[in-house]
Amino acid sequence: MTAQPVDNTDLWAGLPTLDEPPAPVWEDPVPLAGPRKLAPFPTASLPGWLREFVAAVAEETQTPVDLAGCIALSVLATAAGGRAVVQVRGHWREPTNLYVVVSLPPANRKSAVFGLLTDPLYEAEQQLRTRTQPAIVEAEMTARLAKEAADKAASKAATAGTDERDELVSTAIALAQTAESVSVPAKPQLLADDTTAETVTSRMAEQGGRISVMSAEGDIFDIIAGRYSGKPNMGVFLKGHAGDRLKVDRQTREEYIEHPALTMGLCVQPQVLDDIGRQDGFKGRGLLGRFLYSVPESLVGRRKIEPDPIAEQVMETYRRHVLDLTLFLAEWTDPALIQLTPEAVATLKAFQARVEPMLEARGGIMGQIGDWGGKLVGATARMAALLHLAEHLTKGHTVPVAEATMRDAIALAEYFISHSLAAFDSMGADRIVERARTVLEVLHAHGWREVSKRDLMVKLSRSEFRTANDLDPVLALLEDHGYVRAQAVQRTGGRGRPPSPRYLIHPCLADPTA
């Protein structure tokens, strides 16, 4: 009997052949980040008198409460900057000046909000000038008389005979040294608006190391970028935030500031942030990492026609408290030292432990803005000190910052994380995500199951991917999200160009239903 062949079709069905590797198993990819969800401004973190005024300003002007809230922080920083520091722990101290910028489209009544918030600062500035006017007049008269006496002595010595010349020269020198030593105080100034880097430096030198730039426009960014000089001039803005020594040698005079304290409270149009991201002068210098950003939603088109006006009592309380704090701290030549309670220190340390993983370059939510995120804990300590001073006014230096105040500062920091991420998206810090979307479109259009890096570069725009190195972080991001898988590079051992890295492509890019 002839043996019948065995049909093994069912047995081998579905198994790979020897020359066909098993198909990779893919999980659903993680979508790339879409539009960010922005946190609401935590008005509850502000002291009662300030919270009431911020809410009332937002209501009367029909603007996002974020605008008044952020400018209120700048007002506190103007009052305290250069006049108070916070002791965090060990040798770590933070000044109390801040850089804050709010991004809002036109027609959002930014100037009205700025006026309401900053009016008490201008009033304080005028009161300080009234206080110092007699001393300025006296110093000016003393200087003029001393110079006239020195000039007369010099003229007399020049025409004197030999026997008395030495004595008259000595007298003239002494009088000239006296005249040179007379210092005329500068008129007190708290605020500057449209100004150059040079005038900011000079104002800080005149004002004991501090000044505040408050503006409802974004012209200052054009000035920093080099509107007048033709090249970026960031030194004073970098050192003015950190409090690093600043020395400038000029043809006319030399300026030296031991601990500069510059505050900036700005409101800009969204286009300004977009433009900053395209200016090479701002990249890699660290200036953008010093700002706290707010990008609230505009209320234009949804505003009340007859909003509630600001109550007179709320207005007067705000005015009086800002005046009291500003005038009190203006008297300090050595900065007031703000201490933290042990509980506040522990709370800040716990927040720092939460922030650190967020800075991881691959996977951390602030990985692409590590320069900004690395300064966040210090900014939180600064805000805690400002909230503390606003709560205790002229007694703030006598009691330490409480844990509850530190938690309020952390709530503000978390708000700024959300909004700063969105701001840096506009400025192009998240270009990798944008480029990743471009690569996904190319992969989907070609339906590849596998592609080499070299072949992929051929299909991409050279204006967006100038070199193969520009593609590396994008492919790393896509691999993290599960869209591609890097394959081991097979070395041939021969000479010549090494083989291009290859990537397996998720089936969903070739077949959206996969």
RODO-2510 file (C-alpha; in nm, 4 decimals, decimal comma):
residues 514
     n   res          X          Y          Z
     1     m     0,0000     0,0000     0,0000
     2     t     0,1374     0,3424    -0,0903
     3     a     0,1697     0,5835     0,2045
     4     q    -0,0442     0,8952     0,1728
     5     p     0,1297     1,2305     0,2246
     6     v     0,0436     1,4069     0,5491
     7     d    -0,1182     1,7482     0,5135
     8     n     0,0564     1,9756     0,7648
     9     t    -0,0998     2,2967     0,6359
    10     d    -0,2964     2,3635     0,9523
    11     l     0,0011     2,2759     1,1711
    12     w     0,2309     2,5379     1,0096
    13     a    -0,0342     2,7964     0,9410
    14     g     0,0428     3,1317     1,0927
    15     l     0,4040     3,0424     1,1804
    16     p     0,6845     3,2514     1,0238
    17     t     0,9095     3,0957     0,7616
    18     l     1,2826     3,0635     0,8351
    19     d     1,3649     3,3704     0,6291
    20     e     1,0749     3,5844     0,7610
    21     p     1,1208     3,7293     1,1128
    22     p     0,8162     3,7450     1,3387
    23     a     0,6115     4,0606     1,3040
    24     p     0,6787     4,3050     1,5876
    25     v     0,4099     4,3569     1,8485
    26     w     0,3071     4,7193     1,8815
    27     e     0,1143     4,8945     2,1530
    28     d    -0,0952     5,2020     2,0846
    29     p     0,1335     5,5043     2,0529
    30     v     0,1079     5,7914     2,2989
    31     p    -0,0247     6,1008     2,1177
    32     l     0,2033     6,4018     2,0953
    33     a     0,1087     6,6948     2,3131
    34     g    -0,1816     6,9015     2,1867
    35     p    -0,2921     7,2488     2,2997
    36     r    -0,2103     7,2910     2,6660
    37     k    -0,4762     7,3228     2,9331
    38     l    -0,4018     7,6427     3,1205
    39     a    -0,4421     7,6677     3,4965
    40     p    -0,6620     7,9460     3,6387
    41     f    -0,4904     8,2204     3,8315
    42     p    -0,4951     8,1285     4,2044
    43     t    -0,6356     8,4516     4,3482
    44     a    -0,6880     8,2724     4,6788
    45     s    -0,3091     8,2696     4,7202
    46     l    -0,2973     8,6484     4,7542
    47     p    -0,3438     8,8253     5,0904
    48     g    -0,7013     8,9419     5,1475
    49     w    -0,6576     9,3122     5,0687
    50     l    -0,4652     9,2356     4,7508
    51     r    -0,7017     8,9573     4,6444
    52     e    -1,0013     9,1894     4,6751
    53     f    -0,8393     9,4631     4,4695
    54     v    -0,7181     9,2263     4,1966
    55     a    -1,0674     9,0770     4,1629
    56     a    -1,2256     9,4244     4,1598
    57     v    -0,9863     9,5514     3,8913
    58     a    -1,0589     9,2472     3,6763
    59     e    -1,4311     9,3048     3,7156
    60     e    -1,4322     9,6772     3,6425
    61     t    -1,1967     9,6518     3,3448
    62     q    -1,3450     9,3216     3,2245
    63     t    -1,0009     9,1697     3,1839
    64     p    -0,8691     8,8282     3,2871
    65     v    -0,7861     8,8239     3,6569
    66     d    -0,4457     8,6867     3,5542
    67     l    -0,3430     9,0309     3,4263
    68     a    -0,4155     9,2180     3,7481
    69     g    -0,2807     8,9291     3,9571
    70     c     0,0534     8,9143     3,7759
    71     i     0,1003     9,2910     3,7754
    72     a     0,0186     9,2908     4,1477
    73     l     0,3147     9,0578     4,2017
    74     s     0,5309     9,3018     4,0057
    75     v     0,4082     9,5873     4,2247
    76     l     0,5119     9,3971     4,5381
    77     a     0,8483     9,3195     4,3761
    78     t     0,8933     9,6886     4,2941
    79     a     0,8342     9,7773     4,6585
    80     a     1,0652     9,5061     4,7960
    81     g     1,3250     9,4496     4,5223
    82     g     1,6686     9,5530     4,6404
    83     r     1,5342     9,6186     4,9904
    84     a     1,4570     9,2643     5,1098
    85     v     1,6022     8,9160     5,0590
    86     v     1,4696     8,5779     5,1692
    87     q     1,6879     8,3253     5,3506
    88     v     1,6007     7,9880     5,1950
    89     r     1,8519     7,7607     5,3679
    90     g     2,2244     7,7527     5,4308
    91     h     2,3921     8,0136     5,2110
    92     w     2,1009     8,0164     4,9677
    93     r     1,9349     8,3561     4,9605
    94     e     1,6991     8,4927     4,7009
    95     p     1,6320     8,8602     4,6226
    96     t     1,2705     8,9694     4,6011
    97     n     1,2627     9,1182     4,2529
    98     l     1,0685     8,9377     3,9758
    99     y     1,0386     8,9335     3,5970
   100     v     0,6736     8,8834     3,4969
   101     v     0,5206     8,9030     3,1497
   102     v     0,1547     8,8654     3,0480
   103     s     0,0609     8,7904     2,6868
   104     l    -0,2733     8,9312     2,5696
   105     p    -0,4088     9,0434     2,2299
   106     p    -0,4935     9,4096     2,1605
   107     a    -0,8085     9,5723     2,3014
   108     n    -0,7704     9,4063     2,6420
   109     r    -0,7432     9,7337     2,8379
   110     k    -0,3918     9,6590     2,9536
   111     s    -0,3066    10,0250     3,0149
   112     a    -0,6114    10,0714     3,2386
   113     v    -0,5071     9,7749     3,4531
   114     f    -0,1480     9,8961     3,4727
   115     g    -0,2650    10,2408     3,5781
   116     l    -0,4844    10,1113     3,8585
   117     l    -0,2145     9,8786     3,9934
   118     t     0,0852    10,1135     3,9658
   119     d    -0,0685    10,4463     4,0734
   120     p     0,0354    10,3994     4,4404
   121     l     0,3948    10,3362     4,3287
   122     y     0,4061    10,6685     4,1475
   123     e     0,2560    10,8320     4,4549
   124     a     0,5222    10,6694     4,6723
   125     e     0,7892    10,7890     4,4315
   126     q     0,6605    11,1468     4,4612
   127     q     0,6532    11,1270     4,8409
   128     l     1,0109    10,9991     4,8448
   129     r     1,1147    11,2925     4,6261
   130     t     0,9415    11,5372     4,8588
   131     r     1,1223    11,3825     5,1551
   132     t     1,4656    11,4029     4,9946
   133     q     1,4278    11,7430     4,8250
   134     p     1,5773    11,9460     5,1147
   135     a     1,8803    11,7165     5,1325
   136     i     1,9264    11,7387     4,7548
   137     v     1,9111    12,1198     4,7605
   138     e     2,1576    12,1354     5,0497
   139     a     2,3992    11,8956     4,8783
   140     e     2,3772    12,0874     4,5500
   141     m     2,4528    12,4173     4,7274
   142     t     2,7400    12,2627     4,9241
   143     a     2,8869    12,1149     4,6050
   144     r     2,8596    12,4440     4,4191
   145     l     3,0186    12,6461     4,6978
   146     a     3,2969    12,3904     4,7414
   147     k     3,3733    12,3989     4,3703
   148     e     3,3783    12,7788     4,3639
   149     a     3,6138    12,7846     4,6619
   150     a     3,8405    12,5290     4,4958
   151     d     3,8418    12,7247     4,1691
   152     k     3,9316    13,0495     4,3491
   153     a     4,2078    12,8755     4,5415
   154     a     4,3450    12,7256     4,2194
   155     s     4,3466    13,0692     4,0495
   156     k     4,5182    13,2295     4,3447
   157     a     4,7804    12,9555     4,3574
   158     a     4,8485    12,9911     3,9850
   159     t     4,9391    13,3600     4,0204
   160     a     5,1176    13,3426     4,3549
   161     g     5,4804    13,4108     4,4045
   162     t     5,7361    13,1419     4,4630
   163     d     5,7516    13,1919     4,8393
   164     e     5,3811    13,1277     4,8984
   165     r     5,2906    12,9045     4,6017
   166     d     5,3435    12,5705     4,7785
   167     e     5,1084    12,6594     5,0605
   168     l     4,8382    12,7892     4,8243
   169     v     4,8660    12,4829     4,6019
   170     s     4,8168    12,2593     4,9035
   171     t     4,5104    12,4618     5,0019
   172     a     4,3693    12,4420     4,6472
   173     i     4,4213    12,0649     4,6350
   174     a     4,2462    12,0188     4,9685
   175     l     3,9502    12,2299     4,8578
   176     a     3,9285    12,0433     4,5261
   177     q     3,9220    11,7103     4,7098
   178     t     3,6477    11,8412     4,9364
   179     a     3,4441    11,9561     4,6379
   180     e     3,4895    11,6188     4,4675
   181     s     3,3746    11,4339     4,7787
   182     v     3,0390    11,6118     4,8011
   183     s     2,7730    11,3729     4,6729
   184     v     2,4386    11,4998     4,5507
   185     p     2,1617    11,2397     4,5999
   186     a     1,9629    11,1445     4,2920
   187     k     1,5916    11,2097     4,2858
   188     p     1,4214    10,8895     4,4026
   189     q     1,2775    10,6836     4,1183
   190     l     1,0954    10,3522     4,1446
   191     l     0,9666    10,3024     3,7905
   192     a     1,1001    10,3271     3,4386
   193     d     0,9103    10,2609     3,1169
   194     d     1,0572    10,2672     2,7650
   195     t     1,4288    10,2664     2,8392
   196     t     1,7598    10,1359     2,7083
   197     a     1,9949     9,8887     2,8716
   198     e     2,2333    10,1772     2,9421
   199     t     1,9713    10,3909     3,1159
   200     v     1,8497    10,0918     3,3195
   201     t     2,2063    10,0466     3,4440
   202     s     2,2435    10,4147     3,5244
   203     r     1,9085    10,4303     3,7036
   204     m     1,9963    10,1298     3,9178
   205     a     2,3333    10,2821     4,0046
   206     e     2,1633    10,6083     4,1042
   207     q     1,8843    10,4389     4,3000
   208     g     2,0942    10,2247     4,5282
   209     g     2,0907     9,9221     4,3004
   210     r     1,7236     9,8904     4,2128
   211     i     1,4702    10,0001     3,9514
   212     s     1,1514     9,8588     3,8017
   213     v     1,0476     9,8491     3,4371
   214     m     0,6684     9,8386     3,4160
   215     s     0,5033     9,8651     3,0763
   216     a     0,1799     9,7732     2,9043
   217     e     0,3749     9,7257     2,5812
   218     g     0,6533     9,4902     2,4749
   219     d     0,9020     9,7480     2,3439
   220     i     1,1587     9,6491     2,6032
   221     f     1,2159     9,3194     2,4215
   222     d     1,3020     9,5073     2,1020
   223     i     1,5419     9,7228     2,3004
   224     i     1,7082     9,4197     2,4583
   225     a     1,7374     9,2632     2,1138
   226     g     1,9332     9,5666     1,9937
   227     r     1,6918     9,8207     1,8469
   228     y     1,9407    10,1024     1,9124
   229     s     2,2727     9,9223     1,9379
   230     g     2,2231     9,6753     1,6524
   231     k     2,3098     9,3791     1,8732
   232     p     2,1553     9,2174     2,1828
   233     n     2,2458     9,3866     2,5104
   234     m     2,1360     9,1516     2,7873
   235     g     2,4006     9,1892     3,0563
   236     v     2,2073     9,4217     3,2850
   237     f     1,8878     9,2187     3,2426
   238     l     2,0639     8,8928     3,3242
   239     k     2,2527     9,0241     3,6257
   240     g     1,9675     9,2461     3,7388
   241     h     1,7510     8,9406     3,7981
   242     a     2,0102     8,7276     3,9748
   243     g     2,1688     9,0084     4,1760
   244     d     2,5175     8,9439     4,0367
   245     r     2,7731     9,2242     4,0576
   246     l     2,7469     9,4668     3,7681
   247     k     3,0349     9,6881     3,6578
   248     v     3,0252     9,9097     3,3514
   249     d     3,3137    10,1248     3,2298
   250     r     3,1961    10,4240     3,0316
   251     q     3,3832    10,7101     2,8718
   252     t     3,2164    10,9577     3,1037
   253     r     3,1994    10,7555     3,4271
   254     e     3,2322    10,4163     3,5845
   255     e     2,9248    10,2416     3,7290
   256     y     2,9417     9,9623     3,9819
   257     i     2,6439     9,7913     4,1496
   258     e     2,7143     9,5333     4,4167
   259     h     2,3685     9,3729     4,4201
   260     p     2,1518     9,4934     4,1289
   261     a     1,7788     9,4302     4,1676
   262     l     1,5738     9,4847     3,8530
   263     t     1,2014     9,4152     3,8451
   264     m     1,0030     9,3849     3,5221
   265     g     0,6260     9,3733     3,4901
   266     l     0,5241     9,3661     3,1251
   267     c     0,2213     9,2985     2,9109
   268     v     0,2871     9,2066     2,5483
   269     q     0,0870     9,0987     2,2482
   270     p     0,1138     8,7277     2,1582
   271     q     0,3009     8,8178     1,8411
   272     v     0,5852     8,9518     2,0557
   273     l     0,6454     8,6081     2,2069
   274     d     0,6338     8,4523     1,8610
   275     d     0,8913     8,7029     1,7367
   276     i     1,1212     8,6444     2,0333
   277     g     1,1377     8,2767     1,9465
   278     r     1,2740     8,3657     1,6017
   279     q     1,5454     8,5996     1,7244
   280     d     1,8778     8,4260     1,7661
   281     g     1,9922     8,6844     2,0183
   282     f     1,7498     8,5523     2,2795
   283     k     1,8480     8,1875     2,2416
   284     g     2,0943     8,0314     2,4768
   285     r     2,1521     8,3442     2,6853
   286     g     1,9189     8,2533     2,9725
   287     l     1,7102     8,5720     2,9719
   288     l     1,3838     8,4027     2,8747
   289     g     1,4315     8,1550     3,1580
   290     r     1,4079     8,4386     3,4107
   291     f     1,0512     8,5454     3,3300
   292     l     0,7306     8,4133     3,4834
   293     y     0,4826     8,3885     3,1948
   294     s     0,1054     8,4241     3,1853
   295     v    -0,0989     8,3634     2,8694
   296     p    -0,4626     8,4058     2,9787
   297     e    -0,7630     8,3773     2,7521
   298     s    -0,8920     8,7096     2,6233
   299     l    -1,2399     8,8165     2,7320
   300     v    -1,2954     9,0378     2,4268
   301     g    -1,6367     8,9542     2,2833
   302     r    -1,7699     8,8278     2,6165
   303     r    -1,7308     9,1350     2,8361
   304     k    -2,0046     9,2901     3,0512
   305     i    -2,1327     9,6239     2,9292
   306     e    -2,1934     9,7563     3,2834
   307     p    -1,9481     9,5845     3,5198
   308     d    -1,9308     9,6559     3,8914
   309     p    -1,6955     9,9445     3,9736
   310     i    -1,4140     9,9115     4,2261
   311     a    -1,5397     9,9940     4,5748
   312     e    -1,3736    10,3036     4,7214
   313     q    -1,2773    10,1188     5,0394
   314     v    -1,1081     9,8416     4,8400
   315     m    -0,9219    10,1013     4,6320
   316     e    -0,8116    10,3016     4,9358
   317     t    -0,6959     9,9919     5,1266
   318     y    -0,4827     9,8853     4,8319
   319     r    -0,3368    10,2335     4,7926
   320     r    -0,2520    10,2675     5,1604
   321     h    -0,0930     9,9229     5,1934
   322     v     0,1252     9,9628     4,8818
   323     l     0,2345    10,3070     5,0031
   324     d     0,3139    10,1795     5,3529
   325     l     0,5173     9,8833     5,2267
   326     t     0,7051    10,0835     4,9630
   327     l     0,7922    10,3787     5,1876
   328     f     0,8931    10,1539     5,4763
   329     l     1,1297     9,9380     5,2704
   330     a     1,2737    10,2411     5,0913
   331     e     1,4465    10,3331     5,4192
   332     w     1,6501    10,0094     5,4225
   333     t     2,0039    10,0462     5,2929
   334     d     2,0986     9,6935     5,4007
   335     p     1,8248     9,4592     5,2752
   336     a     1,5701     9,3334     5,5262
   337     l     1,6240     8,9608     5,5816
   338     i     1,3105     8,7457     5,5527
   339     q     1,3329     8,4097     5,7297
   340     l     1,1328     8,0887     5,6702
   341     t     0,9794     7,8723     5,9390
   342     p     1,1056     7,5114     5,9483
   343     e     0,7664     7,4025     5,8155
   344     a     0,7945     7,6451     5,5221
   345     v     1,1444     7,5147     5,4471
   346     a     1,0171     7,1538     5,4492
   347     t     0,7274     7,2460     5,2194
   348     l     0,9621     7,4170     4,9734
   349     k     1,1981     7,1157     4,9785
   350     a     0,9062     6,8833     4,9035
   351     f     0,8096     7,1046     4,6100
   352     q     1,1694     7,0987     4,4866
   353     a     1,1625     6,7179     4,4999
   354     r     0,8506     6,7246     4,2790
   355     v     1,0013     6,9718     4,0342
   356     e     1,3319     6,7912     3,9808
   357     p     1,1925     6,4942     3,7776
   358     m     1,0010     6,7436     3,5639
   359     l     1,3367     6,8759     3,4407
   360     e     1,4465     6,5425     3,2919
   361     a     1,5468     6,6160     2,9326
   362     r     1,3614     6,3119     2,7996
   363     g     1,0173     6,2718     2,9483
   364     g     0,9990     6,5565     3,1986
   365     i     0,7217     6,8080     3,1321
   366     m     0,9782     7,0861     3,1640
   367     g     1,2554     6,8940     2,9932
   368     q     1,2560     7,1312     2,6973
   369     i     1,2655     7,4412     2,9191
   370     g     1,5124     7,3250     3,1816
   371     d     1,6671     7,6717     3,2078
   372     w     1,3307     7,8128     3,3163
   373     g     1,2378     7,5174     3,5351
   374     g     1,5740     7,5248     3,7091
   375     k     1,4931     7,8714     3,8444
   376     l     1,1380     7,7879     3,9530
   377     v     1,2101     7,6930     4,3150
   378     g     1,4053     8,0144     4,3654
   379     a     1,1189     8,2130     4,2108
   380     t     0,8797     8,0358     4,4476
   381     a     1,0859     8,1467     4,7472
   382     r     1,0797     8,5024     4,6126
   383     m     0,7013     8,4955     4,5734
   384     a     0,6608     8,3520     4,9240
   385     a     0,8606     8,6442     5,0646
   386     l     0,6509     8,8953     4,8686
   387     l     0,3228     8,7404     4,9847
   388     h     0,4600     8,7447     5,3396
   389     l     0,5525     9,1133     5,3177
   390     a     0,2109     9,1949     5,1714
   391     e     0,0470     9,0148     5,4641
   392     h     0,2580     9,1736     5,7388
   393     l     0,3608     9,5020     5,5682
   394     t     0,6021     9,6891     5,7994
   395     k     0,6330     9,3899     6,0365
   396     g     0,7335     9,1338     5,7725
   397     h     1,0992     9,1285     5,8727
   398     t     1,0134     9,0485     6,2358
   399     v     0,8322     8,7174     6,1765
   400     p     0,9261     8,4214     5,9539
   401     v     0,7315     8,3058     5,6487
   402     a     0,4648     8,0538     5,7498
   403     e     0,3986     7,7184     5,5840
   404     a     0,0591     7,8404     5,4574
   405     t     0,2258     8,1308     5,2785
   406     m     0,4754     7,8943     5,1159
   407     r     0,1864     7,6784     4,9944
   408     d     0,0271     7,9888     4,8433
   409     a     0,3547     8,0649     4,6633
   410     i     0,3687     7,7060     4,5351
   411     a     0,0150     7,7423     4,3980
   412     l     0,1374     8,0467     4,2040
   413     a     0,4417     7,8514     4,0846
   414     e     0,2184     7,5704     3,9559
   415     y     0,0112     7,8290     3,7723
   416     f     0,3244     7,9679     3,6097
   417     i     0,4395     7,6179     3,5091
   418     s     0,1214     7,5720     3,3070
   419     h     0,1362     7,9130     3,1426
   420     s     0,5101     7,9231     3,0875
   421     l     0,4985     7,5921     2,9015
   422     a     0,2384     7,7452     2,6689
   423     a     0,4471     8,0619     2,6306
   424     f     0,7577     7,8655     2,5371
   425     d     0,5496     7,6712     2,2856
   426     s     0,4802     8,0068     2,1193
   427     m     0,8473     8,1002     2,1373
   428     g     0,9501     7,7752     1,9749
   429     a     1,1035     7,5962     2,2719
   430     d     0,8830     7,3021     2,1815
   431     r     0,9951     7,2971     1,8181
   432     i     1,0795     6,9280     1,8609
   433     v     0,7108     6,8455     1,8974
   434     e     0,6301     7,0554     1,5900
   435     r     0,9015     6,8784     1,3934
   436     a     0,7817     6,5418     1,5198
   437     r     0,4392     6,6133     1,3739
   438     t     0,6063     6,6932     1,0412
   439     v     0,7910     6,3594     1,0460
   440     l     0,4699     6,1736     1,1310
   441     e     0,3018     6,3313     0,8288
   442     v     0,5890     6,2143     0,6035
   443     l     0,5836     5,8614     0,7466
   444     h     0,2080     5,8418     0,7048
   445     a     0,2221     5,9761     0,3485
   446     h     0,4751     5,7134     0,2365
   447     g     0,3295     5,4194     0,4284
   448     w     0,6708     5,2760     0,5159
   449     r     0,7049     4,9780     0,7479
   450     e     1,0724     5,0533     0,7898
   451     v     1,2947     5,3412     0,6861
   452     s     1,6536     5,4529     0,7224
   453     k     1,7395     5,7873     0,8716
   454     r     1,9142     5,8821     0,5474
   455     d     1,6066     5,8046     0,3327
   456     l     1,3840     5,9953     0,5735
   457     m     1,6073     6,3021     0,5526
   458     v     1,5657     6,3027     0,1742
   459     k     1,1896     6,3509     0,2169
   460     l     1,2103     6,6281     0,4748
   461     s     1,2437     7,0013     0,4183
   462     r     1,6015     7,1203     0,4552
   463     s     1,4745     7,4523     0,5912
   464     e     1,3334     7,2667     0,8919
   465     f     1,5953     6,9877     0,9139
   466     r     1,9248     7,1389     0,8058
   467     t     2,1374     6,8452     0,9212
   468     a     2,0794     6,4856     1,0239
   469     n     2,1517     6,5912     1,3829
   470     d     1,8315     6,7985     1,3775
   471     l     1,6427     6,4730     1,3276
   472     d     1,7910     6,2909     1,6279
   473     p     1,5809     6,4487     1,9083
   474     v     1,2692     6,4154     1,6929
   475     l     1,3222     6,0426     1,6376
   476     a     1,4010     6,0014     2,0077
   477     l     1,0703     6,1681     2,0937
   478     l     0,8778     5,9540     1,8434
   479     e     1,0423     5,6424     1,9873
   480     d     0,9456     5,7489     2,3399
   481     h     0,5865     5,7854     2,2199
   482     g     0,5887     5,4459     2,0488
   483     y     0,5679     5,5573     1,6853
   484     v     0,9063     5,4185     1,5772
   485     r     1,1649     5,1685     1,6973
   486     a     1,5360     5,2029     1,6388
   487     q     1,7018     4,8949     1,4929
   488     a     2,0521     4,7827     1,5793
   489     v     2,3004     4,9127     1,3211
   490     q     2,4684     4,6254     1,1361
   491     r     2,8397     4,7016     1,1062
   492     t     3,0055     4,5567     0,7941
   493     g     3,3621     4,6139     0,9107
   494     g     3,4504     4,7649     0,5756
   495     r     3,5621     5,1119     0,4892
   496     g     3,3409     5,3950     0,3792
   497     r     3,0348     5,5579     0,5235
   498     p     2,8693     5,3559     0,8032
   499     p     2,5180     5,2288     0,7375
   500     s     2,2372     5,4693     0,8205
   501     p     2,0313     5,3878     1,1323
   502     r     1,7020     5,2191     1,0520
   503     y     1,3648     5,2498     1,2213
   504     l     1,0592     5,0277     1,2283
   505     i     0,7382     5,2236     1,1809
   506     h     0,4157     5,1702     1,3760
   507     p     0,1512     5,0100     1,1521
   508     c    -0,0962     5,2862     1,2350
   509     l     0,1043     5,5269     1,0204
   510     a     0,0549     5,3095     0,7136
   511     d    -0,2968     5,1964     0,8024
   512     p    -0,4897     5,4333     1,0313
   513     t    -0,7260     5,1461     1,1222
   514     a    -0,4423     4,9190     1,2425
***
